[in-house]
């Protein structure tokens, strides 16, 4: 698939992707137009200057491994895949003096509903991911890395392979990079579209050629990861942020955001907005500003609720959401939800929250790998109960049963998919319980429509 075909996809859906002038102080998406993804354009934007800097190739003394990690720690960069763990701290866990092979892995298995930021990075600015991974590999003394790319975006995988070829030809990957003693081999690998492979240990199993199912932890990947060797895994956006940090300094990056939430964050804004797409803004930007950038609520309707961090994060009512800022601490401590992957799903006053939850619950039931009984059985129970309520067949006892089943799934599975299925249920019941009660008692949705007339899934 060529660039024109990719761009036409966005035009057909009305999504502007990342090509607009409404970012605020962008770092990763700055200057992109969909065609300037190659290595020459990347170098013209300052690309690979950070890698040259740490290797001492532009007149400087270079940086030690400890200095690179200290700079990333100072930046306040937190994992952009969902968990928000401090990146520099994670890098420091890698056993530096381990005598055998160590691995670096980029998690590009972007499967969280509502999220489409990482594929834009890899399609339109792939070299920033490559450079970020090379810097991380240098900091941790790693010589081999893999980028695991979601299987349903194969054209993205092909684009990244082309960028790898360019980087190798220019001497930024391979043996003795830029004439130094540092060597780093980077490979791309594609999955087959399983949501569970976004969980880091399931990703490792898939990368090894096995069925993608999460591992028990401990041991953690830092000590027993890919092929049983020490492994560090970060998200695509996390690696993409690293070159800017090294070029400009950790303090400069931290000042772009707010304390404990440094830098910019890319938000995939979708749902009932006039201009859905990806928006890169400083951490701590008010949600009201982000909504304004996306053109406001579609059709001039009233905002009803927002899912702030991908479908697994609990919903937040409009009145509360309008008071929050887009950073890990505000969303968690004040909103009772998660920033997660940064997928902001906006819902207006016409949305039935029971129907919305039914769609989410169906997704998690479908994507459960089936390894853990609470998730394998519980996600199906959740969907069937919500589906029953949605179609006017609910019972008064179903609401408490939903909350009970969700509570018994949370914290009782190997990975977080069980929690991801349970949290939307508990969030909806917390803030919109009255809609479930109304549909059970009156067989109609509060926003209109006869529930018994709705078609079932199939």
Order of alpha helices (4+ residues) and beta strands (2+ residues): alpha-alpha-alpha-alpha-alpha-beta-alpha-alpha-beta-alpha-beta-alpha-beta-alpha-alpha-beta-beta-beta-alpha-beta-beta-alpha-beta-beta-alpha-alpha-alpha-alpha
